[in-house]
Amino acid sequence: MQEILDAILSSDSTAADFAAIKLPESYRAVTLHKDEEQMFAGLDSRDKDPRKSLHLDEVALPELGPGEALVAVMASAVNYNTVWSSIYEPVSTFGFLQRYGRLSPLTKRHDLPYHVLGSDLAGVVLRTGAGVNAWKPGDEVVAHCLSVELESSDGHNDTMMDPEQRIWGFETNFGGLAQIALVKTNQLMPKPAHLTWEEAASPGLVNSTAYRQLVSQNGAGMKQGDNVLIWGASGGLGSYATQYALAGGATPICVVSSAQKADICRAMGAEAIIDRSAEGYRFWKDENTQDPREWKRLGGRIRELTGGEDVDIVFEHPGRETFGASVYVTRKGGTIVTCASTSGYMHQYDNRYLWMSLKKIVGSHFANYREAWEANRLVAKGKIHPTLSKVYSLEETGQAALDVHHNKHQGKVGVLCLAPEEGLGVRDPEFRAKHVDAINRFRDI
């Protein structure tokens, strides 16, 4: 592994140098163990501790198949799907691996008694499989997490509609929280040259998800002048939604849970901010009963901030806790676009406010190939910036996942894999200097 790292850190390594490196038989990776699926049985979600379920193991290097690449992972990041995997909610991910393993002899590799997690990476291509022409050893890349087979016609207008669509590192094995990852080469995109490894790894999943959910015509189709309510506006998803709203000429109404998170939104350029904790919003009277008076109070507060207008779009991802309010406050004919449901999947809302006001609920999940590429291109052009707030070592991934699980993080939480320290990997320092304040704004608060 040291030979790989030395080649990456060298300024004059060539494609031939990388191709000549003998790959190790094994590598270190963050894993779940199948025989521990029931370890948290009977515990409330919040009491399930990822530090107990996530292991740092030495695992065998997987066989390289056609259309695939082995990538040396310099850095990765923690997403909510890492948390869900680590606490075995809503289901164990080993069921995903079993089903994928039944698809073909090649996918059988994924059905193992351990699961290497992680749906983000920035790193360097080590090997490519048969039929790959666009990438070669030594290429510096990031990866999006869409894994598809594209053997059905259903996926050819929108790759997210492929019947065999999966999220890499969550519904497949050999993810990015490791020293080496196995990806399909159509997941690869150029690493933004002005970013460090850890910065480049952090946008991946959430940036592409926010792009499809808010900007794409497959999501809300945001336009200039729209008012956009963004829940968790300083978090992993919300921080990118806030940037897209501002960059696209819309007005974000940022909902946060603390004064510190409100400051982060202001640093991004947002002006309309609701601190739901300070203002005391309680959308549920008890576990089974919502409080419509709180929906109305929120709607009134939004109109105070927008000059009397309701929101055109609600960027929904908390789910159960907020969904009734989201449907209520959306303007007539507006759109509630939803993914994730981090507070619960069973949504309840008053259908009168949807049906009689001609509102739309749009489901959105990750992004298709083109959307992921466009989202990464905007990062590379300095239009959208990483929201990295803290970086952990690979050994500390359990703590990183716990921070995300308990919402103690801002923006994204990064993980160093092969990179020996932060700050490496910048290839365009001049362009970086133009944007360094924006790149670091989640670090500075």
Solvent accessible surface area in square Angstrom, and as a share of the most:
residue,aa,sasa,rsa
1,M,63,0.28
2,Q,111,0.49
3,E,102,0.46
4,I,2,0.01
5,L,19,0.09
6,D,73,0.38
7,A,14,0.11
8,I,8,0.04
9,L,86,0.43
10,S,47,0.30
11,S,122,0.79
12,D,111,0.58
13,S,35,0.23
14,T,73,0.43
15,A,35,0.27
16,A,72,0.56
17,D,67,0.35
18,F,9,0.04
19,A,51,0.40
20,A,84,0.65
21,I,6,0.03
22,K,175,0.74
23,L,31,0.15
24,P,31,0.19
25,E,156,0.70
26,S,35,0.22
27,Y,1,0.00
28,R,84,0.31
29,A,0,0.00
30,V,2,0.01
31,T,0,0.00
32,L,0,0.00
33,H,47,0.21
34,K,67,0.28
35,D,131,0.68
36,E,45,0.20
37,E,52,0.23
38,Q,140,0.62
39,M,70,0.31
40,F,11,0.04
41,A,75,0.58
42,G,87,0.83
43,L,85,0.42
44,D,102,0.53
45,S,50,0.32
46,R,143,0.52
47,D,90,0.47
48,K,21,0.09
49,D,18,0.09
50,P,0,0.00
51,R,126,0.46
52,K,129,0.55
53,S,0,0.00
54,L,17,0.08
55,H,48,0.21
56,L,57,0.28
57,D,40,0.21
58,E,108,0.48
59,V,9,0.05
60,A,64,0.49
61,L,41,0.21
62,P,14,0.09
63,E,116,0.52
64,L,51,0.25
65,G,3,0.03
66,P,87,0.55
67,G,30,0.29
68,E,10,0.05
69,A,0,0.00
70,L,5,0.02
71,V,0,0.00
72,A,0,0.00
73,V,0,0.00
74,M,0,0.00
75,A,0,0.00
76,S,0,0.00
77,A,0,0.00
78,V,3,0.02
79,N,6,0.03
80,Y,72,0.27
81,N,12,0.06
82,T,1,0.00
83,V,2,0.01
84,W,47,0.16
85,S,1,0.01
86,S,0,0.00
87,I,5,0.03
88,Y,20,0.08
89,E,46,0.20
90,P,81,0.51
91,V,80,0.46
92,S,24,0.15
93,T,1,0.00
94,F,3,0.01
95,G,19,0.18
96,F,35,0.15
97,L,0,0.00
98,Q,70,0.31
99,R,125,0.46
100,Y,5,0.02
101,G,4,0.04
102,R,178,0.65
103,L,70,0.35
104,S,39,0.25
105,P,125,0.79
106,L,61,0.30
107,T,8,0.05
108,K,115,0.49
109,R,34,0.12
110,H,12,0.05
111,D,40,0.21
112,L,48,0.24
113,P,91,0.57
114,Y,44,0.17
115,H,0,0.00
116,V,0,0.00
117,L,1,0.00
118,G,1,0.01
119,S,0,0.00
120,D,0,0.00
121,L,1,0.01
122,A,0,0.00
123,G,0,0.00
124,V,2,0.01
125,V,0,0.00
126,L,0,0.00
127,R,58,0.21
128,T,37,0.22
129,G,14,0.13
130,A,73,0.57
131,G,74,0.71
132,V,27,0.15
133,N,146,0.75
134,A,84,0.65
135,W,39,0.14
136,K,109,0.46
137,P,22,0.14
138,G,23,0.22
139,D,28,0.15
140,E,52,0.23
141,V,0,0.00
142,V,8,0.05
143,A,2,0.01
144,H,4,0.02
145,C,0,0.00
146,L,0,0.00
147,S,4,0.03
148,V,5,0.03
149,E,46,0.21
150,L,49,0.24
151,E,160,0.72
152,S,35,0.23
153,S,98,0.63
154,D,85,0.44
155,G,0,0.00
156,H,119,0.53
157,N,158,0.81
158,D,17,0.09
159,T,17,0.10
160,M,17,0.08
161,M,121,0.54
162,D,6,0.03
163,P,84,0.53
164,E,50,0.22
165,Q,36,0.16
166,R,33,0.12
167,I,7,0.04
168,W,5,0.02
169,G,2,0.02
170,F,28,0.12
171,E,35,0.16
172,T,3,0.02
173,N,0,0.00
174,F,4,0.02
175,G,0,0.00
176,G,0,0.00
177,L,0,0.00
178,A,0,0.00
179,Q,22,0.10
180,I,0,0.00
181,A,1,0.00
182,L,6,0.03
183,V,2,0.01
184,K,34,0.14
185,T,15,0.09
186,N,72,0.37
187,Q,2,0.01
188,L,4,0.02
189,M,4,0.02
190,P,62,0.39
191,K,16,0.07
192,P,3,0.02
193,A,45,0.35
194,H,2,0.01
195,L,0,0.00
196,T,4,0.02
197,W,1,0.01
198,E,3,0.01
199,E,9,0.04
200,A,5,0.04
201,A,1,0.01
202,S,0,0.00
203,P,6,0.04
204,G,16,0.15
205,L,26,0.13
206,V,10,0.06
207,N,4,0.02
208,S,3,0.02
209,T,7,0.04
210,A,0,0.00
211,Y,33,0.12
212,R,19,0.07
213,Q,0,0.00
214,L,0,0.00
215,V,40,0.23
216,S,13,0.08
217,Q,159,0.71
218,N,63,0.32
219,G,10,0.10
220,A,19,0.15
221,G,19,0.19
222,M,23,0.10
223,K,131,0.56
224,Q,146,0.65
225,G,56,0.54
226,D,7,0.04
227,N,9,0.05
228,V,0,0.00
229,L,0,0.00
230,I,0,0.00
231,W,1,0.00
232,G,32,0.31
233,A,0,0.00
234,S,2,0.01
235,G,18,0.18
236,G,10,0.09
237,L,23,0.12
238,G,0,0.00
239,S,0,0.00
240,Y,0,0.00
241,A,0,0.00
242,T,0,0.00
243,Q,10,0.05
244,Y,8,0.03
245,A,0,0.00
246,L,62,0.31
247,A,72,0.56
248,G,26,0.25
249,G,40,0.38
250,A,9,0.07
251,T,58,0.34
252,P,4,0.03
253,I,0,0.00
254,C,0,0.00
255,V,1,0.01
256,V,4,0.02
257,S,44,0.28
258,S,38,0.24
259,A,70,0.55
260,Q,85,0.38
261,K,23,0.10
262,A,5,0.04
263,D,68,0.35
264,I,0,0.00
265,C,0,0.00
266,R,133,0.48
267,A,50,0.39
268,M,16,0.07
269,G,43,0.42
270,A,4,0.03
271,E,160,0.72
272,A,8,0.06
273,I,15,0.08
274,I,0,0.00
275,D,21,0.11
276,R,43,0.16
277,S,62,0.40
278,A,84,0.65
279,E,50,0.23
280,G,31,0.30
281,Y,5,0.02
282,R,155,0.57
283,F,5,0.02
284,W,41,0.15
285,K,118,0.50
286,D,80,0.41
287,E,135,0.61
288,N,120,0.61
289,T,59,0.34
290,Q,24,0.11
291,D,14,0.07
292,P,58,0.37
293,R,167,0.61
294,E,23,0.10
295,W,9,0.03
296,K,104,0.44
297,R,99,0.36
298,L,1,0.01
299,G,1,0.01
300,G,25,0.24
301,R,65,0.24
302,I,1,0.01
303,R,94,0.34
304,E,125,0.56
305,L,54,0.27
306,T,24,0.14
307,G,73,0.71
308,G,49,0.47
309,E,96,0.43
310,D,48,0.25
311,V,0,0.00
312,D,27,0.14
313,I,5,0.03
314,V,0,0.00
315,F,0,0.00
316,E,0,0.00
317,H,21,0.09
318,P,17,0.10
319,G,0,0.00
320,R,58,0.21
321,E,69,0.31
322,T,0,0.00
323,F,3,0.01
324,G,1,0.01
325,A,0,0.00
326,S,0,0.00
327,V,1,0.01
328,Y,49,0.18
329,V,6,0.03
330,T,4,0.02
331,R,108,0.40
332,K,128,0.54
333,G,31,0.30
334,G,4,0.04
335,T,13,0.07
336,I,0,0.00
337,V,0,0.00
338,T,22,0.13
339,C,17,0.10
340,A,34,0.26
341,S,11,0.07
342,T,49,0.29
343,S,50,0.32
344,G,20,0.19
345,Y,106,0.40
346,M,149,0.67
347,H,55,0.24
348,Q,83,0.37
349,Y,78,0.30
350,D,32,0.17
351,N,74,0.38
352,R,135,0.49
353,Y,62,0.24
354,L,27,0.13
355,W,159,0.56
356,M,125,0.56
357,S,27,0.18
358,L,123,0.61
359,K,21,0.09
360,K,105,0.45
361,I,64,0.32
362,V,36,0.21
363,G,61,0.59
364,S,9,0.06
365,H,95,0.42
366,F,6,0.02
367,A,0,0.00
368,N,14,0.07
369,Y,49,0.18
370,R,155,0.56
371,E,10,0.05
372,A,0,0.00
373,W,96,0.34
374,E,33,0.15
375,A,0,0.00
376,N,18,0.09
377,R,113,0.41
378,L,40,0.20
379,V,2,0.01
380,A,43,0.33
381,K,93,0.39
382,G,6,0.06
383,K,119,0.50
384,I,1,0.01
385,H,16,0.07
386,P,0,0.00
387,T,0,0.00
388,L,2,0.01
389,S,23,0.15
390,K,106,0.45
391,V,22,0.13
392,Y,18,0.07
393,S,38,0.25
394,L,5,0.03
395,E,100,0.45
396,E,85,0.38
397,T,2,0.01
398,G,10,0.10
399,Q,62,0.28
400,A,0,0.00
401,A,0,0.00
402,L,15,0.07
403,D,17,0.09
404,V,3,0.02
405,H,32,0.14
406,H,39,0.17
407,N,76,0.39
408,K,133,0.56
409,H,19,0.08
410,Q,23,0.10
411,G,0,0.00
412,K,5,0.02
413,V,2,0.01
414,G,0,0.00
415,V,0,0.00
416,L,23,0.11
417,C,15,0.09
418,L,14,0.07
419,A,6,0.05
420,P,80,0.50
421,E,99,0.45
422,E,75,0.33
423,G,46,0.44
424,L,46,0.23
425,G,8,0.07
426,V,38,0.22
427,R,119,0.43
428,D,52,0.27
429,P,92,0.58
430,E,133,0.60
431,F,50,0.21
432,R,40,0.15
433,A,71,0.55
434,K,147,0.62
435,H,42,0.19
436,V,51,0.29
437,D,117,0.61
438,A,20,0.16
439,I,3,0.01
440,N,42,0.22
441,R,36,0.13
442,F,3,0.01
443,R,90,0.33
444,D,109,0.57
445,I,71,0.36
